[in-house]
Every structure is written in structure tokens, then in C-alpha cells.
Amino acid sequence: MEISIYSLLEGATRATGLVAVIDVFRAFTSAAVALANGASNIVMVEEALALRDAGIGQICMGEVGGKAPAGFDFGNSPFEISGLDFGGKRIVQRTSAGT
């Protein structure tokens, strides 16, 4: 078995054979923290603002280039949301890695 570790989109284009793509650091950890802090569920999408504005979710969380875009409630920062109570709210989340 050969294991290669690549990063981001450039790494994904280099990968061949059986591939596991893992985006767990900030976005996935933020999702886990939000659920632990009472979020009812999380909808992962590309167009998070449009879904929040359509009433699909109450909180918009995500990032582009490592920062929360204009209009988002939070970035993908586990620390930023660690002390919040999401009290059964649905979160719409976007990541710059394509989730």
C-alpha cells in the first residue's frame, strides 16, 4: 500500500487510485462544536446565504479563504463558537474547500 498526503485543490488533482479526501480541521470541527452546543442540524452547501435568506436555516457559518464572508454570522472557527448556545437552530455552513 502506498500512502500519499496532498493538500487542497492542487493535491486533489494529483491524487490517483483509491482516494480519501478529508476536510476536517476547521469546518468539520466547527460543525461538531455547533452540534455539541445545541444546533438541531447542519446543512452543508455552497450557497449558504441564499438558503439562510430563504428560511432554510437560522445561522450562516462558513469561510472563503479562511475568513467569514460578508453577511455570514460566523466563520469556520471552533473557538469563535465554542461558548455559544445554538438552542435547536439549524445552521447553514459553507467551506472554501468545497463542502
Residue pairs with C-beta under 8 A, 6 or more apart in sequence:
4 14
4 15
5 11
6 12
6 14
6 15
8 97
9 98
12 19
12 21
15 21
23 95
23 97
23 98
23 99
26 63
26 76
26 77
26 78
26 95
27 62
27 63
27 76
27 93
27 95
27 97
27 99
29 78
30 61
30 74
30 76
30 77
30 78
30 81
30 93
31 42
31 44
31 91
31 93
32 78
33 78
33 81
33 82
34 42
34 59
34 61
34 81
34 86
34 91
34 93
35 41
35 42
37 81
37 82
37 84
37 85
37 86
38 85
38 86
38 87
38 88
38 89
39 59
39 86
39 88
39 89
39 90
39 91
40 86
40 88
40 89
40 90
41 90
41 91
42 90
42 91
42 92
42 93
43 51
43 56
43 57
43 90
43 91
43 92
43 93
44 93
44 94
44 95
44 99
45 51
45 92
45 93
45 94
46 94
46 98
47 94
48 57
48 60
48 61
48 62
48 72
48 92
48 93
48 94
49 60
49 69
49 71
49 72
51 57
51 92
52 58
52 59
52 60
52 92
56 90
56 92
57 89
57 90
57 91
57 92
58 89
58 90
58 91
59 73
59 74
59 86
59 89
59 90
59 91
59 92
60 71
60 72
60 73
60 74
60 91
60 92
60 93
60 94
61 68
61 72
61 73
61 74
61 75
61 76
61 81
61 91
61 92
61 93
61 94
62 68
62 69
62 72
62 75
62 76
62 92
62 93
62 94
62 95
62 96
63 69
63 75
63 76
63 94
63 95
63 96
64 94
64 96
65 96
66 75
66 96
67 75
68 74
68 75
68 76
74 80
74 81
76 93
76 95
93 99
